[in-house]
Amino acid sequence: MSKVSLTVNGKAVAADVEDRTLLVHLLRDHLNLTGTHVGCDTSQCGACVVHVDGRAVKSCTMLAGQASGSSVTTIEGIAKGDELHPMQAAFRHNHGLQCGFCTPGMIMSAIATRLPSATSSKAISAAAPATTTSSGRCWTPPRA
């Protein structure tokens, strides 16, 4: 067991977890933040994307211990009270979802390309591993 301390959605949190605990399971099982989903178990779908220190990360590929000391933002942490984050509002307005299961990860990936650190094409390319593969677990092709 290891003690993991981090900031999640602006709140300091700590938990004792097994060394093999993935960040996604810390968020869902220990902190009860269930908006981050496990979709494919192979890091392909992007349903688990969160921001770690301002970078999009597939939380199913990161150990909770690796996030210790970091600032993590989940889908639950991007709205301002009842006001949706602009990216959430855009997805809603444009019907940017299929069944909705993977939508939180897609929104977090899309936000990562708009963060101040992603102002250049080089920065957006650096975010690509977590953003370009957010195709969802149903693999439904985009609608025209």
N, C-alpha and C positions, 0 to 999 in steps of 0.2 A: 504494500500500500504506500501511496505517496500523497502528500498534501499538495494540492494545486490551488494557487491563488491567482486570480485574474479579475479584470473588470469586464463585466458583461452588460451591455446596454447602459453604460454609465454607472453601474453599481458594483462595488467591490464584493466579490464572492470567493469562497474557499470551499473545497471539498476534498475528502479523502477518497481516492480512487485507486483501483488496481493499475499497475504500470502499463498494462495493455489497453486501457480504456481510451477509446477514440473521442475526439472533441465532440463529435455529433452525439455520442451517448452521454457525455457529461452534460451537454445542453439539454437533451431530451429527458434523460432518466434521473439525473441528479438535480437539475435546476428547473425542471418542468417547463422548458421552453420548447414546445412541440411544433413550432412553425418550420423548423429546420427538419427536413425529411431524409430518410434513407430510402433511396429509390431502387438502385440497381446492385448495390454491393460490389461494384467494380470500378467506381469513380468515373463512370461514363456519362451519367444523365445530368448531373449538376443540381439535383434537388437539395443537396446538402450545403450549398454555398453560403458562407458567412464572410464577414470582413474581419480579418485579424490585423490589427495595427494598420488599418486602411487599405489592405490588399485583399482581393477576393481569394478565398481558400476553400477547397472542397474539404469540409470538416470530417468526411469519412476517411480521409487519407492522412489526417494529422492526429497524433496522440495528444491527449489532454495535457500531459506533462510538457509537451512542446509549446503549448499556448500559455503556460504559467508565466505570469508577469506581463502578459499582453493585454491589449484592449480588444474585445470581441464585440461586434455588432451583429445581431440577428435580425430577421424580418420583424420580430416584435419590437425592435428598438428604433425603427426608422420613422415611424409616424410621430407627429406632434399631437398627442392627445387623440382627439377624434378626427384630426385633419390628416389625411393620407399624405405620404411622401409623394412628391411630384411624379416619381416613376411608378408608384402604385396607382396613382390617379390616371396616368397615361395607359397603363395596362388595362385598367378598368374601362376607360373611355373607348379604347380601341379593341376591346374584347380579346386581349392578348393572352389567352389561355386556352388550354384544351379542357381537361377534366379539373384542373386546378391543383393537382397534387404537387407538380414540379414548379408551379408558378413562383413560390417564394424564392427558390434558388435562382430562377431566371431573373427575377427582379433584382436580387442582390448582385448578380453578375452584370446586369445592365447598369446598375448604379456605379459599379466599379469602373466602368469605362468613362464615367462622368465625374469622378472624384478629382479634386484639384491636382492630385499626383498623376492623373491620367490626361494631361492637357496636350500631350504630344502623341504622334502615332507610335513612337518608340515605347512610351509608357502604356498605351493601350495594348500594344503587342505583348508587353511584359505581363499584362493581365490575362492574356489569351488562354493559358492553360485552364483557368477556372471559368472563363467566359465563353469561349467558342464551343465548348462541348456541352453547354446547357441545352440539350435538345429534348430533354424530358425522357421519362422512362417508357412512354408509349411509342416513341420514335415516329410520331405522326408528322408527315411532311408539312411545311408551312403552307398556310392558305394564301391564295393570290388576292 
